[in-house]
Structure formats: structure tokens, C-alpha cells
Amino acid sequence: MNPPHDILTTTDVFLTLAGQLKVSRYTNCGLDHIVLNLNETATPLPSPSPGLRLKYLAIGRGIQNYTCPTAPANSKDFVAEKPTAVGAVATLYDASCAIGSDQKFLHTLPNFLARVMMESIDLAATFAGLTNPTARGAVLGVHYFTNTSSPFFDFRLGGGTEWINAKKVASVPAPTSNVDVPWLKLDYDVGLGIQEVYRVHTSNGGAPADCDGLHGPFQIGYAAEYWFYG
């Protein structure tokens, strides 16, 4: 059964999180000794480089942007066209306290949050941040593209100092569904404090097979885990 999209239900998920994981707060938990499992895809992504440590663990919730031709030469050719990816926009929510003694609960969050209105998530995340007002809030930062091929992650919005303009170095299909965007490894191009980024456990956001019925720009919602190393 698909989870309901209303604000009360979404907030309830955040409220029960601490009880399920036996933690006293929702944000800013330690990440020492947390290891990213890259063996869930047919071809694993490359491992993090030696000497790096996990600095942030986030759930990104946002949209993948695509475009299709607006003036096809004829309808047959138009249907044959494939959508072109033109970036993404997402809010990065702190998931450091969702990992618990294992990672099973964490990995359920993208699939759940991909179906929830972003306004509902923002409200629940705001409440979660209030449970630990001395720490950083539930929103770590934002993700967008500076051009169609340059993913940018900015933690300054959430009170951090780190940012990275990254470049894709590896991509593998999501293991569960072709409607999920691929898993990625991104490397440093320019930035501060972050060297490598992983997008894993993705939910939705994949492009349609062709442009049938689609004209110009369009968006598809998605959610994913983001692991940041520096």
C-alpha cells in the first residue's frame, strides 16, 4: 500500500523515528564507523578514496529536470526522441540519526519520501530540528546544477561551510527499478571540504523511455541517499 501524502502522516514518521532507532534526537548524530555498502548493484560503484571520512549523510528530496523537443518534424520522429536530462534541484535533509544499528530503516526513507509532498517534508523536518535546537537543523543544504552537467551541493544554507561543484565519474543502474535514477559517484571539481559524493538508494526520477506526449521541459520527483566524504 502506498503511504498517504498528508502532513500529519509525514510528521508522524519523523516523530516515531527516535523511538524506532532508540535515539534522543533527530539530527546531528555521529557518523564514525558508518560504512557505505556498494555491493547492491550488479556492478559496484568505486569505493571512497583512502583517507576520506564520511562528513554528511543526507536524504535528498526534489525533482529531476528533463526536456523534449517542442517542434517535432513529424509525430513519428517525435515519439522516437528520448528526453534529455537538464539537471536537478533537491533539498538535503540530515539522515545521520536514521541509520541506527543497521541501515535498513535508512534505506526505506527514499522510497517513502519520494511519494510525499515536499511541503509536508519541510514541515516535519522543521519540527525535527526543534528537538535539538543546539545542533544544526534538519535541513543540511541544497543541491542543484550550475549547468546541465555540473551538480552543485551547498551546505552553507544549513550552517556548514562546505560546498562542492562535482563531476560524475561512475554511474550504475539502480538495482530495483528502471524508473529510479542511477546510482552515482561524483568527484571534486571545485569546492571546500567535500571531495566525493555518492547518490545511492534512489527512488523515482528516471526519464520516460521516449517523448510520447511530452513537449518541452518537464519534471519528475525523486528521493535518494547522498553520502558526502571529505
Buried (B, 14 or more C-beta within 10 A) or exposed (E): EEEEEEBEEBBEBBBEBBEEBEBEBBBBBEBEEBEBEBEBBEEBBEEBEEEBEBBBBBBBBBBBBBBBBEEBEEEEEBBEBEBBBBBBBBBBBBBBBBBBEEBEBBBBBBBBBBBBBBEBBBBBBBBBBEBBEEBBBBBBBBBBBEEEEBBBBBBEBBEBEBBBBBEBEBBBBBEEEEBBBBBBBBBBEEBEBBBBBBBBBBBBBBBBEBBEEBEEEBBBBBBBBBBBBB
